[in-house]
Amino acid sequence: MKASAKPRNLLRGVVLLCRGRVEGFDEIGTGAQDFLSSLAPMIAFPLVGSLLMLSRGLPRDAATDFLATLCAVLAPPVISHALARYWRREAMWAHFATAFNWCQWMLPLIAAVLLLIGAALLHAGAPIAVLGLIGLLLLAGYALWLHWFLARHGLGLPPGRSAVLVIVVNLGTMVLAVGPQLAQRYLIGGAG
């Protein structure tokens, strides 16, 4: 009789990965359905927000905000897939992309912790501009490191290629996500 596989614990996997523990990948699914499941809430929440905006009579804002968010959500998997394919790591991509999507949910929690620490330091007299800059740099630095770590271990890339993936994915995502906003403002005739 075959022993049953140990059930996965997604939350445990995300926490381990966000702490830099490679064994967190063991808790993350590896198939196309796992990837789609990780993508669904990243699209559902912005869609609901856009529908609420639409219900308030702001159709152009709802559309451009949703398109920008959709680009920001879909660009990393599309760009990273192209790079994984180029580097012959396509077979590992769904596992990496699924882990990447689920780990993104930790960033707002980390931001909230940084805000609480910043509020305490602000109350103690620290300048708000300095606290804001430090908090932003800490969060951005951690997010970039996490992306690098996931690429390094999820795709089995050497450190340099992992860094290239992080740079290309993040720059490409910024360009694509900001595009709808710029189009609204300068091509469609928005405020300005």
C-alpha positions as CSV (number, residue, x, y, z in Angstrom):
1,M,0.0,0.0,0.0
2,K,1.3,3.4,-0.9
3,A,1.8,6.0,1.8
4,S,-0.2,9.1,1.4
5,A,1.6,12.3,0.7
6,K,1.8,14.9,3.5
7,P,-0.8,17.6,3.0
8,R,0.5,21.0,2.0
9,N,0.1,24.0,4.3
10,L,0.1,27.1,2.1
11,L,0.3,29.6,4.9
12,R,3.3,27.7,6.5
13,G,4.9,27.7,3.0
14,V,4.5,31.5,2.6
15,V,5.8,32.3,6.0
16,L,8.8,30.0,5.5
17,L,9.6,31.5,2.1
18,C,9.2,35.1,3.4
19,R,11.7,34.2,6.1
20,G,14.2,33.0,3.5
21,R,13.6,29.3,4.1
22,V,13.7,27.2,0.9
23,E,11.7,24.4,2.4
24,G,8.7,26.7,2.1
25,F,8.5,25.7,-1.6
26,D,7.5,22.2,-0.4
27,E,4.2,23.6,0.8
28,I,3.4,25.5,-2.5
29,G,1.6,23.8,-5.4
30,T,3.5,23.3,-8.6
31,G,0.8,23.0,-11.3
32,A,-1.2,25.3,-13.6
33,Q,-4.3,25.1,-11.3
34,D,-2.2,26.1,-8.3
35,F,-0.9,29.1,-10.2
36,L,-4.4,30.2,-11.3
37,S,-5.6,29.8,-7.7
38,S,-2.8,32.1,-6.6
39,L,-3.8,34.7,-9.3
40,A,-7.5,34.7,-8.6
41,P,-7.6,36.9,-5.4
42,M,-5.0,39.2,-6.9
43,I,-7.5,40.0,-9.7
44,A,-10.8,39.7,-7.7
45,F,-10.0,42.4,-5.1
46,P,-9.1,45.1,-7.7
47,L,-12.2,44.0,-9.8
48,V,-14.5,44.6,-6.8
49,G,-12.8,48.0,-6.2
50,S,-13.3,49.0,-9.8
51,L,-17.0,47.9,-9.7
52,L,-17.5,50.1,-6.6
53,M,-15.8,53.0,-8.4
54,L,-18.1,52.3,-11.4
55,S,-21.1,52.4,-9.2
56,R,-20.1,55.9,-8.0
57,G,-20.2,57.1,-11.6
58,L,-16.5,57.0,-12.3
59,P,-16.3,54.7,-15.4
60,R,-13.0,56.0,-16.8
61,D,-11.3,55.9,-13.4
62,A,-12.6,52.5,-12.7
63,A,-11.4,51.2,-16.1
64,T,-7.9,52.7,-15.9
65,D,-7.4,51.7,-12.3
66,F,-8.4,48.2,-13.1
67,L,-6.3,48.0,-16.2
68,A,-3.3,49.4,-14.3
69,T,-3.8,46.8,-11.6
70,L,-4.3,44.0,-14.1
71,C,-1.1,44.9,-15.8
72,A,0.7,45.1,-12.4
73,V,-0.6,41.6,-11.5
74,L,-0.1,39.9,-14.9
75,A,3.2,41.5,-16.0
76,P,5.4,39.6,-13.4
77,P,4.2,36.1,-14.4
78,V,4.3,36.9,-18.2
79,I,7.8,38.5,-18.1
80,S,9.2,35.9,-15.7
81,H,7.8,33.1,-17.9
82,A,9.6,34.6,-20.9
83,L,12.9,34.7,-19.0
84,A,12.4,31.2,-17.5
85,R,11.8,29.9,-21.0
86,Y,14.8,31.6,-22.4
87,W,17.0,30.2,-19.6
88,R,15.4,26.7,-20.0
89,R,13.7,26.8,-16.6
90,E,10.1,26.7,-18.0
91,A,9.3,23.5,-16.2
92,M,10.0,25.2,-12.8
93,W,8.1,28.4,-13.6
94,A,4.6,27.5,-12.3
95,H,6.1,26.6,-8.9
96,F,8.0,29.9,-8.8
97,A,5.1,32.0,-10.0
98,T,2.7,30.5,-7.6
99,A,5.0,31.1,-4.7
100,F,5.7,34.7,-5.9
101,N,1.9,35.4,-6.0
102,W,1.2,34.1,-2.6
103,C,4.2,35.8,-1.0
104,Q,3.0,39.2,-2.3
105,W,0.2,39.0,0.4
106,M,2.9,39.4,3.1
107,L,4.1,42.7,1.9
108,P,1.0,44.7,3.1
109,L,1.4,43.0,6.5
110,I,5.0,44.0,6.7
111,A,4.0,47.5,5.6
112,A,1.5,47.6,8.5
113,V,4.1,46.6,11.0
114,L,6.5,49.2,9.6
115,L,3.7,51.8,10.0
116,L,3.1,50.8,13.6
117,I,6.8,51.1,14.4
118,G,6.9,54.4,12.5
119,A,3.9,55.8,14.5
120,A,5.6,54.9,17.7
121,L,8.8,56.6,16.5
122,L,6.8,59.6,15.3
123,H,5.2,59.9,18.7
124,A,8.7,59.9,20.2
125,G,9.7,62.9,18.1
126,A,11.3,61.4,14.9
127,P,10.7,63.4,11.7
128,I,7.9,62.1,9.5
129,A,9.8,62.6,6.2
130,V,12.8,60.5,7.5
131,L,10.5,57.8,8.9
132,G,8.6,57.6,5.6
133,L,11.7,57.3,3.5
134,I,13.2,54.7,5.8
135,G,10.0,52.7,5.8
136,L,9.7,52.8,2.1
137,L,13.3,51.8,1.6
138,L,12.9,48.9,4.0
139,L,9.8,47.6,2.4
140,A,11.1,48.0,-1.2
141,G,14.4,46.4,-0.2
142,Y,12.7,43.4,1.4
143,A,10.3,43.0,-1.6
144,L,13.3,43.0,-4.0
145,W,15.2,40.6,-1.8
146,L,12.1,38.3,-1.6
147,H,11.6,38.3,-5.4
148,W,15.4,37.5,-5.8
149,F,15.2,34.7,-3.3
150,L,12.1,33.2,-5.0
151,A,13.7,33.4,-8.4
152,R,17.0,32.0,-7.2
153,H,15.5,29.0,-5.5
154,G,12.2,28.6,-7.3
155,L,13.8,28.7,-10.8
156,G,17.2,27.3,-9.7
157,L,18.9,30.4,-11.2
158,P,22.4,31.6,-10.3
159,P,22.5,34.8,-8.2
160,G,23.3,37.1,-11.2
161,R,20.4,35.8,-13.4
162,S,18.1,36.0,-10.4
163,A,19.0,39.7,-10.1
164,V,18.5,40.2,-13.8
165,L,15.0,38.6,-13.6
166,V,14.1,40.9,-10.6
167,I,15.2,44.0,-12.5
168,V,13.6,43.2,-15.8
169,V,10.3,42.0,-14.2
170,N,10.0,45.1,-11.9
171,L,10.9,47.7,-14.6
172,G,8.7,46.0,-17.1
173,T,5.8,45.9,-14.6
174,M,6.2,49.6,-13.8
175,V,6.1,50.6,-17.4
176,L,3.1,48.4,-18.1
177,A,1.2,49.4,-15.0
178,V,1.7,53.1,-15.4
179,G,0.8,53.0,-19.1
180,P,-3.0,53.1,-18.7
181,Q,-2.7,56.0,-16.3
182,L,-0.5,58.0,-18.7
183,A,-2.8,57.2,-21.6
184,Q,-5.8,58.5,-19.6
185,R,-4.0,61.6,-18.7
186,Y,-2.3,62.6,-21.9
187,L,-4.0,60.7,-24.8
188,I,-7.6,60.4,-23.7
189,G,-7.7,63.9,-22.2
190,G,-7.9,63.4,-18.4
191,A,-7.2,66.1,-15.8
192,G,-4.0,68.0,-16.2
